[in-house]
Amino acid sequence: LSAAYGGGGHPSCLSNGSLVFTRPRSPDEAATPGCIVTGDPLTTPLTREGYLAIATQNDTENMSAFIRRVVVDHLNGTVLREDLLEAFARSPPPSLDKLTASARDAEWACYPHSTGCAVDPALAPLTAAGFQQILALPEATAIGAFAMRVVAHYGGNVTNASEAEAAMRAVSRLSDLIDVLEQRPVWATWDNATACALQEPASAHDTKAIGLSLEFHCLKMQGFVCENIPAECSRTEMDRADYALSVYAMQNAWNPTPTCYYRDALIYARP
């Protein structure tokens, strides 16, 4: 239904003498995320129809976001050069199959398990896939450097490096590391005021985290839908996230969401 009639729904709600449905549920109501074709590059399915929904917009930024999801979520890769990705997104291939084939061979993307190319732990996405990519590297220090970024996201500052490194070597998944950090281990000091606080994106991966943060909080709020965010607070995704996160905090006695991890990725919990 979401791919039919340019997203406008069938012009009639009557078929063969019976009332029918002509529009899909909203993404907030859907039981299974990612099954509704939309114009949002961060949520539309990674399918032919999802690609068409983004391609018809002729928007380089949205196309870049969609391609990044193909590389990271579908191909388990990492984007190395955002400038080259953006150049590629200006003239994308005519089909999702050709886009996927081009992305596999692109110099701006990295696939450690297939090509053995180097991944920078300072740039890898703070996601479950990014963690596994770094874990696969031969350098013993790589996972520590990646984990330090996760610690910093949680407002931590390591004070006992040997204990921290031992804890990090003991985990094999990002979710395991998150479980450790949520216990606020004594090998670091913790600043709750800065933990998971929204910040200006330094990379496209931060942009994805902002989008996921917005999605999470919009799903969790009572009596408020994010479509009602004022226009003056909707100029950028950052503005929308600031508004949504602050409304969530207001509804919860000014406390931020208790989690900074959603859909296998780190998210922001404070405006």
C-alpha positions in Angstrom: 0.0 0.0 0.0 2.8 2.4 0.8 4.3 2.0 -2.7 1.0 2.5 -4.6 -0.2 5.7 -6.2 2.8 7.7 -5.3 2.1 7.3 -1.6 -1.3 8.9 -1.9 -3.3 5.7 -1.5 -5.9 4.3 -3.9 -8.6 6.8 -4.9 -11.4 4.5 -3.7 -12.0 2.7 -0.4 -14.6 0.4 -2.1 -13.7 -2.8 -4.0 -16.1 -5.5 -5.2 -18.8 -4.2 -2.9 -16.7 -4.2 0.2 -14.8 -1.5 2.1 -11.0 -2.0 1.8 -7.9 -0.3 3.2 -6.0 2.0 0.9 -3.2 3.3 3.2 -0.6 1.6 5.3 -0.2 2.1 9.0 2.1 5.0 10.1 5.6 3.9 11.0 4.9 4.6 14.6 2.0 2.1 14.6 3.7 -0.7 12.6 4.5 -3.9 14.5 7.5 -4.6 12.3 9.8 -1.6 11.7 11.2 -1.3 8.2 8.1 -2.7 6.4 6.6 0.6 5.3 7.9 2.3 2.2 8.4 6.0 3.0 10.5 9.0 1.8 12.7 8.8 4.9 16.1 7.3 3.9 16.7 6.2 7.5 13.6 4.0 7.8 12.4 3.0 4.3 13.1 -0.6 3.5 16.3 -1.5 1.7 14.3 -2.9 -1.2 13.6 -1.9 -4.8 10.6 0.1 -3.8 12.4 1.7 -0.9 15.2 2.8 -3.2 12.6 4.2 -5.7 11.0 6.2 -3.0 14.4 7.9 -2.3 15.6 8.1 -5.9 12.5 10.0 -7.1 13.3 12.9 -4.6 16.5 13.8 -6.4 18.0 14.7 -3.1 21.7 14.0 -2.7 21.6 14.1 1.1 18.8 11.6 1.4 20.3 9.4 -1.3 23.6 9.4 0.7 21.8 8.3 3.8 20.1 5.5 2.0 23.3 4.3 0.4 25.1 4.4 3.7 22.5 2.1 5.1 23.0 -0.3 2.2 26.7 -0.3 2.9 26.5 -0.6 6.8 23.3 -2.5 7.4 23.0 -4.7 4.3 26.6 -5.3 3.3 28.1 -5.0 6.8 30.6 -2.4 5.6 32.0 0.9 6.6 32.0 4.2 4.7 35.6 5.5 4.6 35.1 8.7 2.5 32.0 10.7 3.0 33.0 13.1 0.2 33.2 10.3 -2.4 29.9 8.8 -1.1 28.2 12.2 -1.7 29.7 12.4 -5.2 28.4 8.9 -5.9 24.9 9.8 -4.5 24.6 12.8 -6.9 24.3 10.4 -9.8 23.1 7.1 -8.3 22.6 3.9 -10.4 19.2 3.2 -11.9 18.4 0.2 -9.7 19.1 -1.1 -6.2 20.9 -4.2 -7.6 23.4 -2.0 -9.6 23.8 0.3 -6.6 24.7 -2.7 -4.4 27.2 -4.0 -7.0 28.8 -0.6 -7.3 29.0 -0.1 -3.5 30.8 -3.5 -3.1 33.6 -2.2 -5.4 33.6 1.4 -4.3 36.9 2.9 -3.0 34.9 4.9 -0.4 33.6 1.8 1.4 35.4 -1.0 3.3 34.4 -4.6 3.8 36.9 -6.3 6.2 35.6 -9.8 5.8 35.8 -9.8 2.0 38.6 -7.4 1.2 40.7 -7.2 4.3 40.8 -3.4 4.1 41.7 -1.4 7.2 39.0 0.1 9.3 39.8 3.1 11.5 38.5 2.5 15.1 38.2 6.2 15.4 35.7 6.4 12.5 33.9 3.1 12.5 30.2 3.5 13.3 29.2 3.0 17.0 26.9 0.1 16.1 27.0 -3.7 16.5 28.2 -4.1 13.0 31.0 -1.5 13.6 32.1 -3.4 16.7 32.4 -6.6 14.8 34.4 -5.0 12.1 36.9 -3.7 14.6 36.9 -7.0 16.5 38.0 -8.7 13.3 41.1 -6.5 12.9 44.5 -8.1 13.8 45.7 -5.1 15.8 45.0 -5.8 19.5 44.7 -2.1 20.3 41.9 -1.5 17.8 39.0 -2.8 19.9 40.3 -0.7 22.9 40.3 2.5 20.8 36.7 1.7 19.6 35.5 0.9 23.1 37.0 4.1 24.5 34.6 6.0 22.1 31.7 4.0 23.6 32.8 4.8 27.1 33.0 8.5 26.2 29.5 8.4 24.7 28.3 7.2 28.1 30.0 10.1 29.9 32.9 8.0 31.1 36.6 8.9 31.6 38.9 5.9 32.2 41.0 6.2 35.3 42.3 2.6 35.5 43.5 1.6 32.0 44.5 -1.9 32.8 41.1 -2.8 34.4 39.3 -1.1 31.5 41.3 -3.0 28.9 40.6 -6.3 30.7 36.9 -5.6 30.7 36.9 -4.7 27.0 38.8 -7.8 26.0 36.2 -9.9 27.8 33.3 -8.9 25.6 32.5 -10.2 22.1 29.5 -8.0 21.2 28.7 -4.3 21.5 25.6 -5.2 23.6 27.9 -7.0 26.1 30.0 -3.8 26.4 26.9 -1.7 26.9 25.8 -4.1 29.8 29.2 -3.5 31.5 29.0 0.3 31.1 25.5 0.6 32.4 26.8 -0.8 35.7 29.2 2.2 35.9 32.3 0.2 36.6 34.9 1.7 39.0 37.7 1.8 36.4 36.2 5.1 35.2 34.5 8.2 36.5 31.1 8.9 35.1 29.4 12.3 34.3 25.7 11.6 34.1 25.1 15.2 32.9 27.0 14.5 29.7 26.1 10.9 29.2 24.5 10.3 25.8 24.0 14.0 25.3 23.1 15.2 21.8 25.9 16.9 20.0 26.7 18.3 16.6 27.3 15.4 14.2 31.0 15.0 13.4 30.3 12.3 10.8 27.5 10.6 8.9 27.4 7.9 11.6 26.5 10.6 14.2 23.7 11.7 11.8 22.3 8.1 11.8 22.5 8.1 15.6 20.4 11.3 15.7 17.8 9.8 13.4 17.6 6.7 15.6 17.3 8.8 18.7 14.5 10.7 17.2 12.7 7.5 16.1 13.1 5.9 19.6 11.8 8.9 21.5 8.9 9.5 19.1 7.8 5.9 19.7 8.0 6.2 23.5 6.1 9.4 24.2 2.6 9.6 25.4 0.1 12.0 23.9 2.6 13.6 21.6 3.4 12.7 18.0 6.5 14.0 16.3 4.6 15.1 13.3 3.5 18.0 15.6 7.0 19.3 16.2 6.7 23.0 15.3 8.0 24.1 11.9 10.6 26.4 13.4 12.0 23.4 15.3 12.0 21.2 12.2 14.6 22.9 10.1 17.2 20.2 10.7 17.2 16.6 12.2 19.2 18.0 15.1 16.4 20.6 15.8 13.8 17.9 15.6 15.8 15.6 17.9 16.3 18.4 20.5 12.6 19.1 20.6 11.6 15.4 20.9 14.2 14.5 23.5 13.2 17.5 25.6 9.5 16.7 25.4 10.3 13.1 26.5 12.3 14.4 29.5 9.4 16.8 30.4 7.0 13.8 30.4 9.3 11.8 32.7 10.0 14.3 35.5 12.9 15.8 33.4 14.7 12.5 33.3 16.2 11.3 30.0 15.5 7.9 28.6 17.3 5.2 30.6 18.9 3.6 27.6 21.5 4.9 25.1 21.3 1.7 22.9 18.6 1.1 20.3 18.4 -1.1 17.2 22.0 -2.3 17.6 23.4 1.3 17.7 24.3 4.0 20.2 21.8 6.8 20.4 21.4 10.1 22.2 19.2 10.5 25.3 19.6 14.2 26.2 18.9 17.3 24.1 
